[in-house]
Amino acid sequence: MLVRKPVWALSCALIFISSLSACSLLKNSENTAQPDTNNSQKIKNIILMIGDGMGPQQVGLLEEYATRAPNSIYRGDNSAIAKLANLGVTGLSLHGPADKLVVDSACSATQLATGVASGSEMIGLNRAGHKVPTILEKAKGLGKSTGLVSDTRLTHATPAAFAAHLIHRSMENEIAEQMIQSGVVDVMLSGGLRHFVPKNYALPDNPEGFEANLKASALSLKSKRRDDKNLLAEASSKGYELAFNKSQLQQAQGTKLLGLFANSAMANGVDTSYGRVSNQPSLSDITQTAINTLSKNDKGFFLMVEGGQIDWAGHNNDAGTLLHEMIKFDNAVNAVLEWAKGRDDTIVIVTADHETGGFGFSYSGADLPKAEQLNNHQKDVYKPNFNFGGLSILDKLYAQQKSYSDIWYEAKGNGFKPTPEKLVKTVNKYSEFEINKDDAMQILAEHKNAFYQRGHKSLGLKTASKINDFAPFYVYLTERPLNLIGRALSSKQNIVWSTGTHTHTPVGVFVLGPEALSKQFNGLHTHVELGKKMQRLLMH
């Protein structure tokens, strides 16, 4: 029998947590129930699903849309995440690095993968810089099959932390090399082709083998490598079947599979929702393919699935795209739930690495509601003091036709930035919430970058878009116009954003599996503890 917890348990837990000290939280976390080691039940498969940037607020956005939006595509049904939570166990987890308060994706994923405290932006290392074996590597050592799935790049921080060991997450070329050369991952499905092809790569006129597939995919071959290493050829020689589009993926038959479906990231949630993606598999598609392939192994498998672009929408303060990214991830959760439901040999863990953006709905003093005569046979007039946000906002968020990033690039065309008139026209074309010329002028305003660092990847511009508050927390200067679009629209959306980076907000932990083994995930944890618990399940 499974422990059942209602969706609102997460909100209650957060309220409870806010009344406790950090010290007592960690103490309670250490006393969390351990699995019954005398229980003869064995776990064959572990599926870890990470919504990158998915805090409780983002889960709340999805569930509010699913169950309460007047025109929800869920038709009032619960999201898959909520269904999994209601069937299983719900917990919370803190995720800070070994010696800092706020985590990045690389460190957080490393802590989940290893059960060892790590440092900011490290991949597969402890804080001292020593290599630490990951749960994926240990699963491979036990004879299980292993898989990594992401809608970002295969070499991006989260998937990298399970199969590579490097001092910094930016070393994506080296991450690609380690993934292929180690052979530790059987199924790898994501984007990021640019890190697997040599510099100045060009296909022959009459390609054969995997190069014929690559040519048929029509993907960009613009490499990020600085050498002549062809990791695709190396993967092929090691027995990997290579796929570069949905059709090729559907035809794959082997037990070792490398699928790279975009030069950089795969399609965003908005384009996925509106079916604008030509012959590229969805996150749900590649998740299902990974399970079908890995489950051929009688000894079981470990699979990590990442919905990585939830984080990117949060960084950009883009609420409409955030909703679509949550739906995209939820579709993948649904695929896993349908496969795992009723099985007694599988644990499914849905969590996040951190929260991004400090997102939330809030009530405001703008657009106050009109007085309303209630049909209660009395003369009372109902008029709330504030604007608490109508449910139609949820439908309008879903109706957004392009991400803020795509809106910005369309508006500016080949120029450095758009005119105010062009920006107004483009935003209002693709968003149900509109800006005016004054808003556009504020979005386009620039000033001296007070945090300038010569040569810095993010802070190396001498001028930047002007953020009037919390400017130190909007560190990705080229994305600031997107943040400012979000701020210009936020009062109409009843939405607040507190940052362009991450917050330390505890994230949800939703676990489905045999009660005797899944109950240990109830309560408050740290990601280091979650990593240790998963490894104990693997070895149990």
Buried (B, 14 or more C-beta within 10 A) or exposed (E): EBBEBEBEBBEEBBEEBEEEEEEEBBEBBEEBEEBBEEEEBEBBBBBBBBBBBBBBBBBBBBBBBBBEBEEBEBEEEBBBBBBBBBBBBBBBBBBBBBEEEBBBBBBBBBBBBBBBBBBBBBBBBBBEEEEBBBBBBBBBEEEBBBBBBBBBBBBBBBBBBBBBBBBBBBBBBBBBBBBBEEEBBBBBBBBBBBBBBBEEBEEEEEEEEBBEBBBBBEBEBEBBBEEEBBBBBBBBEEEBBBBBBBEBBEEBEEBBBBBBBBBBBBBBBBBBBEEEBEBBBBBBBBBBBBBEBBBEBEEBBBBBBBBBBBBBBBBBBBBBBBBBBBBBBBBBBBBBBEBBEEBEEBBBBBBBBBBBBBBBBBEBEEEEEEEEEEEEEEEEEEEEEEBEBEEEBBBBBBEBBBBBBBBBEBBBEEEEBBEBEBBBEBBBEBBBBEBEEEBBEBBBEBEEBEBBEEEEEEBEBEEBBBBEEBBEBBBBBEBBBBBBBBBBBBBBBBBBBBBBBBBBBBBBBBBBBBBBBBBBBBBBBBBBBBBBBBBBBBEB
